[in-house]
Amino acid sequence: MIAETLLNWDKTELAEVLASEYAEPDDLIEAFPAIAKAGTMEEDLLEEFIERNWKIILSIFNVDALLKWVEDKELKERWEQMHSLNIEIEHEYDEYVNEEFCKSVLYSAMLFKDTEPENIGVLITRSRKS
Amino acid sequence: MKYEVKEALNEIMDIPPIYRRDYIVRYLRENLSERDARRYLFEKTKVHFIRKMMDEGFISPLDILEKIGKDRVCQFFHIKSTQS
């Protein structure tokens, strides 16, 4: 029989044609019983399957549940936007505080630059009072 | 499809139906990878398989919706509204 004498890659091609066009789901399961277990669906196969069949898959969902999911999702997205904005503002505030601190250190350094060591104590007391 | 493959396919189709199914099953077992067989099974059973996975708790409806994405769900509503 020709099918038996084909080269390996041709046998694979013929098997793919048979699997895609002529085999029933039961035939595939009979050939490989393990593939019928739902839990063994590989992640990448699932991704690929969803990419191709998302409209059919969505048709099994309840419309109200889908609407609710979209609403929740939008809410979550808005919350995440607000959250990242808050983080940005906090970061800017921290930068501002650090900058002011650095300025005050520089100012103090400038103040003591030309001062004799024995007068430093007087200047510190004065700056505390002011 | 290659000439040889086409000829082999014709030959398989000439097998009486009562024996053909067994031949195809055997041929698939010997020449198709299990992974490809699973892929074809998903394609053939489509929603049934996803529903089975959800029923048996291997994937949650939320996971599936996350994988599909909000934009496509909205697109789906748009398609449905244009159909009705």
Backbone of each chain as ProteinMPNN parsed JSONL, in Angstrom:
{"seq_chain_A": "MIAETLLNWDKTELAEVLASEYAEPDDLIEAFPAIAKAGTMEEDLLEEFIERNWKIILSIFNVDALLKWVEDKELKERWEQMHSLNIEIEHEYDEYVNEEFCKSVLYSAMLFKDTEPENIGVLITRSRKS", "coords_chain_A": {"N_chain_A": [[0.842, -1.199, 0.0], [0.516, 2.271, -0.813], [0.545, 4.271, 1.194], [1.965, 3.099, 3.261], [4.516, 2.926, 2.3], [5.505, 5.429, 2.02], [7.826, 8.199, 2.479], [9.142, 9.323, 5.664], [8.487, 12.124, 6.251], [6.476, 12.519, 4.382], [4.632, 10.733, 5.27], [3.925, 11.948, 7.641], [2.702, 14.23, 6.631], [0.514, 13.106, 5.321], [-0.739, 11.973, 7.529], [-1.463, 14.296, 8.872], [-3.31, 15.393, 7.111], [-5.258, 13.427, 7.214], [-5.937, 13.619, 9.922], [-6.899, 16.235, 10.122], [-8.969, 16.381, 8.245], [-10.37, 13.926, 7.864], [-10.58, 12.41, 10.17], [-12.601, 11.715, 13.014], [-13.374, 13.315, 16.186], [-13.488, 11.201, 18.048], [-11.922, 9.269, 16.823], [-9.395, 10.369, 16.995], [-9.093, 10.373, 19.746], [-9.189, 7.682, 20.206], [-6.852, 6.881, 19.002], [-4.961, 8.228, 20.523], [-5.418, 7.995, 23.638], [-4.801, 9.597, 25.888], [-5.077, 12.281, 25.204], [-7.618, 13.153, 25.634], [-7.927, 14.036, 28.171], [-8.859, 16.75, 30.027], [-7.233, 18.365, 31.626], [-4.698, 18.336, 30.624], [-4.062, 20.182, 28.727], [-1.774, 22.0, 26.929], [-0.215, 25.098, 27.721], [0.653, 26.842, 25.616], [-0.719, 25.768, 23.467], [-3.287, 26.272, 24.228], [-3.329, 29.059, 24.205], [-2.945, 29.524, 21.474], [-5.209, 28.309, 20.482], [-7.235, 29.872, 21.638], [-6.646, 32.317, 20.415], [-7.437, 31.803, 17.807], [-10.103, 31.059, 18.063], [-11.665, 32.857, 19.56], [-14.109, 34.193, 19.282], [-16.069, 32.214, 19.128], [-15.657, 31.028, 21.582], [-16.376, 33.101, 23.305], [-19.056, 33.154, 22.858], [-20.133, 31.25, 24.524], [-20.348, 32.403, 26.939], [-22.303, 34.133, 29.417], [-24.075, 37.056, 28.557], [-24.573, 39.203, 30.339], [-22.763, 38.634, 32.363], [-20.419, 38.99, 30.965], [-20.538, 41.725, 30.387], [-20.4, 42.759, 32.959], [-17.848, 41.917, 33.634], [-16.307, 43.426, 31.85], [-16.863, 45.983, 32.806], [-15.777, 45.827, 35.438], [-13.16, 45.413, 34.758], [-12.483, 47.811, 33.464], [-12.75, 49.532, 35.603], [-10.728, 48.587, 37.26], [-8.541, 49.128, 35.661], [-8.642, 51.931, 35.644], [-8.185, 52.41, 38.323], [-5.597, 51.42, 38.572], [-4.262, 53.243, 36.961], [-4.598, 55.585, 38.445], [-3.225, 54.814, 40.704], [-0.585, 54.532, 39.745], [-0.146, 57.156, 39.041], [-0.239, 58.397, 41.545], [2.025, 57.251, 42.698], [3.957, 58.411, 41.108], [3.641, 61.114, 41.771], [4.314, 61.025, 44.478], [6.961, 60.274, 44.259], [8.023, 62.534, 42.986], [7.633, 64.376, 45.025], [9.319, 63.332, 47.014], [11.756, 63.735, 45.736], [11.788, 66.518, 45.667], [11.897, 67.11, 48.446], [14.361, 65.966, 49.079], [16.018, 67.549, 47.507], [15.668, 70.059, 48.683], [16.749, 69.513, 51.174], [19.411, 69.028, 50.497], [20.061, 71.574, 49.566], [19.872, 73.022, 51.933], [21.947, 71.905, 53.386], [24.114, 72.677, 51.814], [23.862, 75.43, 52.078], [24.386, 75.728, 54.816], [27.012, 74.889, 54.83], [28.17, 76.866, 53.286], [27.794, 78.975, 55.047], [29.453, 78.394, 57.163], [31.848, 78.536, 55.982], [33.845, 80.685, 55.945], [34.208, 81.077, 58.641], [35.679, 81.271, 61.849], [36.806, 78.487, 63.775], [36.14, 78.724, 66.54], [33.91, 80.363, 66.56], [31.776, 78.995, 65.503], [29.971, 77.641, 67.143], [28.45, 79.798, 68.131], [27.15, 80.676, 65.832], [25.557, 78.445, 65.249], [23.827, 78.449, 67.437], [22.521, 80.827, 66.939], [21.253, 80.328, 64.497], [19.483, 78.356, 65.308], [17.788, 79.742, 66.969], [16.601, 81.471, 65.146]], "CA_chain_A": [[0.0, 0.0, 0.0], [1.39, 3.447, -0.966], [0.667, 4.978, 2.477], [2.976, 2.449, 4.121], [5.858, 3.035, 1.711], [5.9, 6.842, 1.923], [8.925, 8.614, 3.354], [8.615, 9.758, 6.957], [7.826, 13.438, 6.222], [5.23, 12.396, 3.625], [3.682, 10.027, 6.16], [3.433, 12.964, 8.573], [1.772, 15.09, 5.894], [-0.719, 12.34, 5.111], [-1.399, 11.844, 8.834], [-2.082, 15.591, 9.185], [-4.512, 15.517, 6.271], [-6.262, 12.505, 7.775], [-6.381, 14.133, 11.223], [-7.665, 17.478, 10.003], [-10.161, 16.302, 7.391], [-11.145, 12.681, 7.829], [-10.748, 11.748, 11.481], [-13.568, 12.272, 13.972], [-12.729, 13.453, 17.507], [-13.367, 9.882, 18.683], [-10.79, 8.557, 16.213], [-8.167, 10.931, 17.576], [-9.001, 9.906, 21.142], [-8.879, 6.252, 20.178], [-5.433, 6.737, 18.662], [-4.161, 8.733, 21.664], [-6.42, 8.175, 24.708], [-4.424, 10.62, 26.89], [-5.386, 13.655, 24.783], [-8.988, 13.527, 26.015], [-7.945, 14.593, 29.52], [-8.946, 18.206, 29.919], [-6.185, 19.053, 32.365], [-3.377, 18.233, 30.006], [-3.952, 21.108, 27.591], [-0.588, 22.816, 27.108], [-0.486, 26.537, 27.773], [0.8, 27.487, 24.304], [-1.806, 25.291, 22.592], [-4.491, 26.984, 24.653], [-3.189, 30.431, 23.687], [-3.146, 29.456, 20.026], [-6.613, 27.952, 20.278], [-8.044, 31.049, 21.973], [-6.412, 33.315, 19.374], [-8.191, 31.475, 16.592], [-11.537, 30.776, 18.262], [-12.176, 33.646, 20.673], [-15.526, 34.569, 19.108], [-16.884, 31.048, 19.494], [-15.536, 30.836, 23.035], [-17.165, 34.139, 23.992], [-20.494, 32.879, 22.703], [-20.632, 30.376, 25.598], [-20.489, 33.192, 28.171], [-23.517, 34.912, 29.617], [-23.792, 38.434, 28.141], [-24.518, 40.068, 31.529], [-21.492, 38.361, 33.057], [-19.361, 39.614, 30.168], [-20.621, 43.177, 30.603], [-19.914, 43.015, 34.324], [-16.4, 41.727, 33.6], [-15.716, 44.593, 31.17], [-16.977, 47.11, 33.757], [-14.774, 45.619, 36.497], [-11.833, 45.562, 34.146], [-12.256, 49.249, 33.261], [-12.565, 50.107, 36.944], [-9.406, 48.176, 37.711], [-7.561, 49.884, 34.871], [-8.631, 53.325, 36.123], [-7.54, 52.401, 39.641], [-4.155, 51.245, 38.357], [-3.744, 54.522, 36.438], [-4.545, 56.501, 39.597], [-2.171, 54.323, 41.582], [0.729, 54.868, 39.186], [-0.035, 58.613, 39.12], [0.115, 58.69, 42.94], [3.433, 56.875, 42.912], [4.757, 59.428, 40.417], [3.592, 62.349, 42.572], [5.104, 60.772, 45.694], [8.37, 60.288, 43.863], [8.392, 63.938, 42.751], [7.687, 65.025, 46.336], [10.567, 62.884, 47.653], [12.864, 64.427, 45.059], [11.733, 67.91, 46.118], [12.377, 67.131, 49.831], [15.81, 65.703, 49.05], [16.671, 68.727, 46.922], [15.654, 71.108, 49.714], [17.705, 69.114, 52.204], [20.75, 69.266, 49.957], [20.259, 73.021, 49.525], [20.115, 73.506, 53.301], [23.299, 71.466, 53.761], [25.044, 73.555, 51.103], [23.734, 76.745, 52.695], [25.12, 75.664, 56.084], [28.442, 74.798, 54.528], [28.581, 78.206, 52.861], [27.736, 79.819, 56.238], [30.611, 78.124, 58.02], [33.059, 78.507, 55.16], [34.87, 81.647, 56.376], [34.08, 81.294, 60.078], [36.714, 80.674, 62.709], [36.21, 77.342, 64.494], [35.58, 79.053, 67.857], [32.63, 81.083, 66.417], [30.76, 78.096, 64.899], [28.948, 77.394, 68.169], [27.587, 80.993, 68.198], [26.298, 80.676, 64.628], [24.566, 77.371, 65.38], [22.821, 78.916, 68.405], [21.727, 81.867, 66.272], [20.359, 79.718, 63.482], [18.426, 77.618, 66.025], [16.821, 80.727, 67.462], [15.826, 82.023, 64.029]], "C_chain_A": [[0.883, 1.257, 0.0], [1.627, 4.127, 0.389], [1.776, 4.408, 3.352], [4.389, 2.662, 3.591], [6.325, 4.493, 1.581], [7.099, 7.115, 2.82], [8.315, 9.229, 4.619], [7.87, 11.088, 6.909], [6.534, 13.413, 5.411], [4.162, 11.687, 4.457], [3.072, 11.025, 7.138], [2.406, 13.853, 7.877], [0.426, 14.376, 5.695], [-1.492, 12.213, 6.432], [-2.103, 13.149, 9.207], [-3.358, 15.812, 8.371], [-5.629, 14.635, 6.834], [-6.832, 13.071, 9.08], [-7.265, 15.352, 11.057], [-8.965, 17.293, 9.229], [-11.005, 15.032, 7.546], [-11.399, 12.039, 9.192], [-11.797, 12.477, 12.313], [-12.828, 12.46, 15.297], [-12.521, 12.103, 18.199], [-12.184, 9.083, 18.125], [-9.473, 9.044, 16.814], [-7.976, 10.429, 18.999], [-8.652, 8.424, 21.181], [-7.396, 6.022, 19.877], [-4.54, 7.159, 19.834], [-5.112, 9.004, 22.837], [-6.087, 9.318, 25.674], [-4.882, 12.023, 26.497], [-6.788, 14.096, 25.181], [-9.052, 14.135, 27.405], [-7.86, 16.112, 29.442], [-7.756, 18.91, 30.541], [-4.836, 19.072, 31.694], [-3.205, 19.175, 28.819], [-2.762, 22.046, 27.812], [-0.933, 24.294, 26.961], [-0.404, 27.174, 26.381], [-0.278, 27.034, 23.322], [-3.091, 26.034, 22.922], [-4.485, 28.411, 24.106], [-3.552, 30.463, 22.197], [-4.627, 29.204, 19.704], [-7.519, 29.165, 20.539], [-7.888, 32.13, 20.91], [-7.305, 33.07, 18.153], [-9.699, 31.408, 16.82], [-12.213, 31.654, 19.309], [-13.656, 34.014, 20.523], [-16.438, 33.417, 19.534], [-16.848, 30.849, 21.001], [-16.398, 31.861, 23.775], [-18.659, 33.853, 23.912], [-21.018, 31.946, 23.791], [-20.812, 31.145, 26.908], [-21.829, 33.912, 28.205], [-23.205, 36.386, 29.328], [-23.671, 39.367, 29.354], [-23.198, 39.894, 32.274], [-20.331, 39.012, 32.304], [-19.326, 41.12, 30.382], [-20.038, 43.56, 31.96], [-18.38, 42.917, 34.348], [-15.708, 42.932, 32.96], [-15.725, 45.796, 32.107], [-15.892, 47.019, 34.844], [-13.365, 45.881, 35.981], [-11.502, 47.046, 33.961], [-11.975, 49.942, 34.588], [-11.151, 49.818, 37.454], [-8.316, 48.965, 36.976], [-7.457, 51.319, 35.348], [-7.907, 53.416, 37.466], [-6.026, 52.282, 39.486], [-3.509, 52.525, 37.832], [-3.551, 55.515, 37.582], [-3.369, 56.125, 40.502], [-0.796, 54.719, 41.045], [0.949, 56.382, 39.209], [0.383, 59.029, 40.532], [1.574, 58.385, 43.224], [4.36, 57.937, 42.296], [4.822, 60.716, 41.245], [4.438, 62.187, 43.844], [6.594, 60.849, 45.399], [8.856, 61.714, 43.646], [8.545, 64.678, 44.075], [8.985, 64.641, 47.068], [11.781, 63.594, 47.059], [12.962, 65.873, 45.531], [12.324, 68.021, 47.535], [13.896, 66.926, 49.88], [16.588, 66.925, 48.558], [16.773, 69.844, 47.971], [16.667, 70.807, 50.814], [19.147, 69.411, 51.745], [21.061, 70.765, 49.949], [20.606, 73.53, 50.926], [21.507, 73.103, 53.791], [24.325, 72.378, 53.116], [25.073, 74.947, 51.734], [24.545, 76.778, 53.99], [26.623, 75.641, 55.841], [29.005, 76.159, 54.136], [28.713, 79.126, 54.076], [29.005, 79.654, 57.091], [31.948, 78.248, 57.295], [34.186, 79.411, 55.696], [34.854, 81.906, 57.881], [35.21, 80.602, 60.843], [36.08, 79.545, 63.515], [35.575, 77.73, 65.822], [34.221, 79.773, 67.762], [31.488, 80.199, 65.887], [29.608, 77.848, 65.873], [27.963, 78.547, 68.253], [26.609, 80.981, 67.026], [25.199, 79.603, 64.712], [23.455, 77.821, 66.328], [21.901, 79.931, 67.744], [20.739, 81.237, 65.262], [19.237, 78.912, 64.127], [17.337, 78.574, 66.492], [15.955, 81.253, 66.317], [14.951, 80.92, 63.435]], "O_chain_A": [[1.879, 1.314, 0.721], [2.752, 4.513, 0.706], [2.441, 5.137, 4.088], [5.355, 2.586, 4.351], [7.421, 4.751, 1.085], [7.365, 6.388, 3.777], [7.142, 9.602, 4.644], [6.766, 11.203, 7.443], [5.605, 14.171, 5.69], [2.972, 11.986, 4.369], [1.879, 10.973, 7.435], [1.371, 14.189, 8.453], [-0.642, 14.961, 5.876], [-2.717, 12.327, 6.464], [-3.192, 13.133, 9.781], [-4.349, 16.344, 8.872], [-6.786, 15.047, 6.916], [-8.038, 13.014, 9.32], [-8.266, 15.499, 11.759], [-9.956, 17.966, 9.513], [-12.223, 15.073, 7.375], [-12.314, 11.23, 9.349], [-11.866, 13.707, 12.31], [-11.784, 11.846, 15.519], [-11.502, 11.887, 18.856], [-11.533, 8.326, 18.845], [-8.568, 8.26, 17.102], [-6.864, 10.103, 19.415], [-7.923, 7.965, 22.06], [-6.77, 5.108, 20.413], [-3.511, 6.54, 20.104], [-5.564, 10.136, 23.007], [-6.995, 9.943, 26.222], [-5.059, 12.875, 27.369], [-7.119, 15.277, 25.079], [-10.08, 14.685, 27.799], [-6.926, 16.677, 28.873], [-7.314, 19.944, 30.038], [-3.923, 19.758, 32.152], [-2.306, 18.988, 27.999], [-2.746, 22.806, 28.781], [-1.812, 24.679, 26.191], [-1.279, 27.953, 26.003], [-0.703, 27.799, 22.456], [-3.877, 26.381, 22.04], [-5.498, 28.905, 23.612], [-4.336, 31.292, 21.736], [-5.202, 29.8, 18.792], [-8.44, 29.447, 19.772], [-8.861, 32.786, 20.539], [-7.848, 34.001, 17.558], [-10.484, 31.661, 15.906], [-13.222, 31.253, 19.89], [-14.372, 34.132, 21.517], [-17.445, 33.623, 20.211], [-17.864, 30.541, 21.624], [-17.068, 31.527, 24.752], [-19.428, 34.257, 24.784], [-22.232, 31.852, 23.975], [-21.36, 30.612, 27.873], [-22.405, 34.25, 27.171], [-22.193, 36.909, 29.795], [-22.783, 40.218, 29.399], [-22.598, 40.858, 32.749], [-19.386, 39.518, 32.91], [-18.263, 41.722, 30.536], [-19.296, 44.533, 32.094], [-17.705, 43.72, 34.991], [-14.678, 43.404, 33.441], [-14.745, 46.534, 32.202], [-15.193, 47.991, 35.13], [-12.518, 46.471, 36.653], [-10.392, 47.486, 34.258], [-11.103, 50.804, 34.694], [-10.477, 50.691, 38.002], [-7.326, 49.402, 37.564], [-6.364, 51.876, 35.454], [-7.136, 54.341, 37.722], [-5.267, 52.958, 40.181], [-2.38, 52.862, 38.191], [-2.524, 56.184, 37.692], [-2.631, 56.98, 40.99], [0.058, 55.187, 41.799], [2.077, 56.847, 39.374], [1.241, 59.895, 40.706], [2.268, 59.149, 43.895], [5.386, 58.306, 42.869], [5.881, 61.324, 41.405], [5.178, 63.091, 44.231], [7.377, 61.404, 46.169], [9.957, 62.072, 44.063], [9.45, 65.495, 44.243], [9.657, 65.488, 47.656], [12.702, 63.995, 47.771], [14.052, 66.393, 45.766], [13.141, 68.901, 47.804], [14.612, 67.609, 50.613], [17.637, 67.287, 49.09], [17.815, 70.482, 48.124], [17.347, 71.699, 51.32], [19.965, 69.956, 52.486], [22.172, 71.179, 50.28], [21.505, 74.354, 51.096], [22.163, 73.852, 54.515], [25.283, 72.807, 53.76], [26.129, 75.557, 51.904], [25.292, 77.723, 54.241], [27.397, 76.285, 56.55], [30.092, 76.565, 54.546], [29.622, 79.953, 54.139], [29.544, 80.611, 57.648], [33.018, 78.093, 57.884], [35.32, 78.968, 55.877], [35.447, 82.884, 58.337], [35.626, 79.493, 60.507], [34.915, 79.65, 63.898], [34.569, 77.135, 66.211], [33.466, 79.805, 68.734], [30.342, 80.645, 65.84], [28.437, 77.843, 65.491], [26.765, 78.321, 68.426], [25.416, 81.235, 67.186], [24.062, 79.83, 64.298], [22.276, 77.599, 66.053], [20.686, 79.919, 67.941], [19.56, 81.589, 65.209], [18.153, 78.795, 63.555], [16.144, 78.275, 66.426], [14.751, 81.458, 66.474], [14.214, 81.163, 62.481]]}, "seq_chain_B": "MKYEVKEALNEIMDIPPIYRRDYIVRYLRENLSERDARRYLFEKTKVHFIRKMMDEGFISPLDILEKIGKDRVCQFFHIKSTQS", "coords_chain_B": {"N_chain_B": [[-0.688, 19.507, -1.918], [1.424, 16.68, -2.085], [1.981, 14.53, -4.933], [2.368, 11.769, -4.382], [1.373, 11.598, -1.793], [-1.239, 12.306, -2.213], [-2.081, 10.22, -3.821], [-1.783, 8.105, -2.01], [-3.671, 8.845, -0.167], [-6.003, 8.611, -1.693], [-5.972, 5.894, -2.001], [-6.401, 5.062, 0.601], [-8.954, 6.013, 0.922], [-10.268, 4.289, -0.681], [-10.513, 2.028, 0.785], [-12.86, -0.165, 2.247], [-15.531, 1.393, 4.062], [-16.043, 0.229, 6.593], [-13.624, -0.842, 7.456], [-11.973, 1.278, 7.115], [-11.912, 3.281, 9.119], [-10.584, 2.083, 11.268], [-8.127, 1.746, 10.07], [-7.327, 4.404, 9.644], [-7.147, 5.312, 12.3], [-5.069, 3.722, 13.256], [-3.033, 4.522, 11.549], [-2.766, 7.204, 12.259], [-1.917, 6.926, 14.906], [0.592, 5.874, 14.497], [1.913, 7.736, 12.942], [1.469, 10.383, 13.627], [2.137, 13.072, 15.846], [1.507, 13.1, 19.408], [0.986, 15.542, 20.448], [0.223, 17.067, 18.17], [-2.057, 15.67, 17.572], [-3.642, 16.334, 19.74], [-3.948, 19.039, 19.292], [-5.483, 19.004, 16.944], [-7.72, 17.791, 17.974], [-8.677, 19.756, 19.749], [-9.374, 21.679, 17.892], [-11.449, 20.398, 16.571], [-13.301, 19.928, 18.544], [-13.694, 22.296, 19.78], [-15.654, 24.576, 21.455], [-16.758, 22.719, 23.17], [-14.595, 21.455, 24.365], [-13.329, 23.5, 25.784], [-15.367, 24.153, 27.527], [-15.504, 21.792, 28.959], [-13.029, 21.852, 30.211], [-13.413, 24.041, 31.846], [-15.555, 23.162, 33.435], [-14.349, 21.069, 34.787], [-12.608, 22.404, 36.302], [-10.03, 23.107, 35.459], [-9.398, 25.406, 34.23], [-10.295, 28.772, 34.79], [-13.267, 30.734, 34.097], [-12.604, 33.422, 34.226], [-9.859, 33.451, 33.727], [-9.848, 32.694, 31.07], [-11.193, 34.86, 29.917], [-9.362, 36.857, 30.503], [-7.264, 36.046, 28.901], [-8.413, 36.379, 26.418], [-8.957, 39.096, 26.387], [-9.885, 42.547, 27.039], [-10.395, 44.316, 24.899], [-11.129, 42.683, 22.755], [-13.391, 41.5, 23.767], [-15.084, 43.689, 23.888], [-15.168, 44.197, 21.192], [-16.525, 41.958, 20.396], [-19.072, 42.448, 21.473], [-19.726, 44.541, 19.869], [-19.878, 43.293, 17.383], [-22.001, 41.566, 17.856], [-24.053, 43.403, 18.287], [-24.294, 44.53, 15.774], [-25.219, 42.419, 14.382], [-27.729, 41.911, 15.384]], "CA_chain_B": [[-0.416, 18.141, -1.474], [2.287, 15.961, -3.022], [1.303, 13.502, -5.739], [2.406, 10.479, -3.672], [0.477, 11.691, -0.626], [-2.601, 12.3, -2.758], [-2.356, 8.845, -4.257], [-1.952, 7.282, -0.802], [-4.965, 9.222, 0.414], [-7.03, 7.977, -2.533], [-5.945, 4.462, -1.7], [-7.054, 4.89, 1.917], [-10.39, 6.246, 0.736], [-10.814, 3.11, -1.367], [-10.73, 0.949, 1.767], [-14.284, -0.16, 2.626], [-15.73, 2.222, 5.263], [-16.032, -0.544, 7.834], [-12.225, -1.026, 7.876], [-11.214, 2.523, 6.92], [-11.748, 4.02, 10.372], [-9.513, 1.424, 12.022], [-6.86, 2.023, 9.384], [-6.965, 5.804, 9.926], [-6.735, 5.379, 13.717], [-3.739, 3.102, 13.36], [-2.086, 5.378, 10.817], [-2.528, 8.395, 13.084], [-1.135, 6.516, 16.08], [1.976, 5.597, 14.107], [2.579, 8.798, 12.177], [1.15, 11.742, 14.078], [2.581, 13.235, 17.239], [0.381, 13.22, 20.34], [0.731, 16.983, 20.571], [-0.576, 17.489, 17.012], [-3.385, 15.05, 17.701], [-4.392, 17.134, 20.718], [-4.292, 20.304, 18.625], [-6.625, 18.739, 16.047], [-8.899, 17.507, 18.813], [-9.194, 21.059, 20.203], [-10.016, 22.337, 16.752], [-12.683, 19.712, 16.208], [-14.302, 19.953, 19.626], [-13.826, 23.723, 20.107], [-16.302, 25.025, 22.678], [-16.994, 21.568, 24.036], [-13.388, 21.176, 25.133], [-13.133, 24.613, 26.732], [-16.41, 24.005, 28.552], [-15.09, 20.649, 29.781], [-11.926, 22.318, 31.063], [-13.974, 24.927, 32.883], [-16.366, 22.335, 34.343], [-13.483, 20.245, 35.63], [-11.807, 23.307, 37.139], [-8.641, 23.265, 35.024], [-9.213, 26.814, 33.861], [-11.478, 29.515, 35.233], [-13.788, 31.628, 33.06], [-11.867, 34.695, 34.285], [-8.575, 33.254, 33.028], [-10.115, 32.689, 29.626], [-11.497, 36.236, 29.517], [-8.094, 37.603, 30.551], [-6.485, 35.676, 27.716], [-9.073, 36.962, 25.246], [-8.688, 40.54, 26.485], [-11.047, 43.442, 27.078], [-10.678, 44.907, 23.584], [-11.851, 41.731, 21.895], [-14.739, 41.311, 24.331], [-15.858, 44.844, 23.413], [-15.369, 43.965, 19.749], [-17.551, 40.909, 20.323], [-20.364, 43.121, 21.687], [-19.995, 45.345, 18.672], [-20.301, 42.348, 16.336], [-23.346, 41.082, 18.215], [-25.034, 44.471, 18.105], [-24.525, 44.737, 14.346], [-25.961, 41.254, 13.863], [-29.151, 41.921, 15.805]], "C_chain_B": [[0.411, 17.397, -2.544], [1.51, 14.846, -3.733], [1.216, 12.165, -4.985], [1.404, 10.458, -2.51], [-0.979, 11.616, -1.089], [-3.02, 10.885, -3.182], [-2.616, 7.926, -3.053], [-3.303, 7.56, -0.154], [-6.117, 8.571, -0.366], [-7.148, 6.487, -2.211], [-6.658, 4.177, -0.367], [-8.577, 5.057, 1.773], [-11.072, 5.086, 0.009], [-11.058, 1.942, -0.418], [-12.207, 0.97, 2.149], [-14.483, 0.567, 3.958], [-15.606, 1.456, 6.578], [-14.605, -0.765, 8.368], [-11.44, 0.295, 7.87], [-10.905, 3.234, 8.237], [-10.599, 3.415, 11.196], [-8.144, 1.732, 11.412], [-6.389, 3.438, 9.715], [-6.456, 5.94, 11.363], [-5.319, 4.838, 13.872], [-2.684, 3.987, 12.7], [-1.75, 6.63, 11.635], [-1.627, 8.045, 14.27], [0.342, 6.36, 15.715], [2.698, 6.81, 13.51], [2.27, 10.23, 12.603], [1.652, 11.881, 15.514], [1.355, 13.441, 18.123], [-0.025, 14.686, 20.468], [-0.132, 17.5, 19.404], [-1.984, 16.918, 17.09], [-4.246, 15.862, 18.657], [-4.853, 18.447, 20.079], [-5.5, 20.101, 17.699], [-7.902, 18.457, 16.842], [-9.521, 18.814, 19.318], [-9.977, 21.72, 19.086], [-11.367, 21.715, 16.438], [-13.748, 19.838, 17.286], [-14.586, 21.374, 20.122], [-14.445, 24.005, 21.474], [-16.491, 23.888, 23.681], [-15.784, 21.346, 24.945], [-13.141, 22.247, 26.187], [-14.137, 24.485, 27.883], [-16.031, 22.872, 29.528], [-13.964, 21.072, 30.744], [-12.435, 23.201, 32.194], [-14.748, 24.106, 33.91], [-15.485, 21.537, 35.303], [-12.482, 21.075, 36.438], [-10.362, 23.461, 36.717], [-8.348, 24.692, 34.573], [-10.471, 27.561, 34.294], [-11.968, 30.412, 34.098], [-13.028, 32.958, 33.036], [-10.52, 34.593, 33.564], [-8.774, 33.321, 31.521], [-10.38, 34.114, 29.142], [-10.223, 37.096, 29.522], [-7.273, 37.322, 29.302], [-7.1, 36.286, 26.457], [-8.844, 38.483, 25.232], [-9.929, 41.39, 26.348], [-11.423, 43.968, 25.683], [-11.493, 43.967, 22.704], [-13.243, 41.442, 22.436], [-15.632, 42.462, 23.863], [-16.171, 44.69, 21.921], [-16.481, 42.943, 19.531], [-18.949, 41.52, 20.504], [-20.762, 43.918, 20.452], [-20.524, 44.44, 17.549], [-21.729, 41.885, 16.604], [-24.403, 42.15, 17.969], [-25.313, 44.732, 16.63], [-25.325, 43.583, 13.732], [-27.443, 41.349, 14.197], [-29.898, 43.122, 15.219]], "O_chain_B": [[0.126, 17.48, -3.739], [0.535, 14.304, -3.213], [0.169, 11.519, -4.945], [0.702, 9.475, -2.275], [-1.824, 10.971, -0.467], [-4.139, 10.437, -2.934], [-3.524, 7.095, -3.065], [-3.982, 6.657, 0.335], [-7.07, 8.055, 0.218], [-8.235, 5.912, -2.157], [-7.4, 3.205, -0.228], [-9.365, 4.352, 2.405], [-12.291, 4.925, 0.075], [-11.732, 0.977, -0.777], [-12.757, 2.052, 2.358], [-13.694, 0.381, 4.884], [-15.11, 1.997, 7.566], [-14.4, -0.864, 9.578], [-10.401, 0.423, 8.518], [-9.796, 3.724, 8.449], [-9.762, 4.133, 11.743], [-7.156, 1.946, 12.115], [-5.218, 3.657, 10.025], [-5.45, 6.605, 11.608], [-4.482, 5.439, 14.546], [-1.588, 4.173, 13.229], [-0.596, 7.056, 11.692], [-0.694, 8.78, 14.592], [1.227, 6.672, 16.512], [3.924, 6.905, 13.561], [2.763, 11.181, 11.996], [1.599, 10.932, 16.297], [0.308, 13.894, 17.661], [-1.204, 15.02, 20.58], [-1.08, 18.259, 19.607], [-2.964, 17.571, 16.731], [-5.437, 16.058, 18.416], [-5.977, 18.903, 20.29], [-6.419, 20.919, 17.674], [-9.004, 18.829, 16.439], [-10.743, 18.964, 19.316], [-11.073, 22.243, 19.286], [-12.315, 22.416, 16.084], [-14.944, 19.854, 16.993], [-15.587, 21.62, 20.795], [-13.85, 23.716, 22.511], [-16.393, 24.089, 24.892], [-15.93, 21.084, 26.139], [-12.792, 21.947, 27.329], [-13.798, 24.683, 29.049], [-16.213, 22.984, 30.741], [-13.953, 20.701, 31.918], [-11.966, 23.127, 33.33], [-14.614, 24.325, 35.114], [-15.824, 21.351, 36.472], [-11.634, 20.54, 37.151], [-9.534, 23.899, 37.516], [-7.196, 25.125, 34.54], [-11.58, 27.041, 34.177], [-11.184, 30.808, 33.235], [-12.828, 33.549, 31.975], [-10.096, 35.526, 32.881], [-7.981, 33.92, 30.796], [-9.87, 34.532, 28.103], [-10.034, 37.949, 28.654], [-6.669, 38.223, 28.72], [-6.38, 36.666, 25.534], [-8.573, 39.069, 24.184], [-10.886, 41.035, 25.66], [-12.6, 44.054, 25.333], [-12.416, 44.385, 22.005], [-14.169, 41.172, 21.671], [-16.785, 42.25, 23.487], [-17.268, 45.003, 21.457], [-17.275, 43.058, 18.597], [-19.888, 41.165, 19.791], [-21.924, 43.969, 20.048], [-21.487, 44.779, 16.862], [-22.557, 41.822, 15.694], [-25.504, 41.854, 17.504], [-26.426, 45.11, 16.264], [-26.006, 43.741, 12.719], [-28.301, 40.933, 13.418], [-31.093, 43.287, 15.467]]}, "name": "protein", "num_of_chains": 2, "seq": "MIAETLLNWDKTELAEVLASEYAEPDDLIEAFPAIAKAGTMEEDLLEEFIERNWKIILSIFNVDALLKWVEDKELKERWEQMHSLNIEIEHEYDEYVNEEFCKSVLYSAMLFKDTEPENIGVLITRSRKSMKYEVKEALNEIMDIPPIYRRDYIVRYLRENLSERDARRYLFEKTKVHFIRKMMDEGFISPLDILEKIGKDRVCQFFHIKSTQS"}
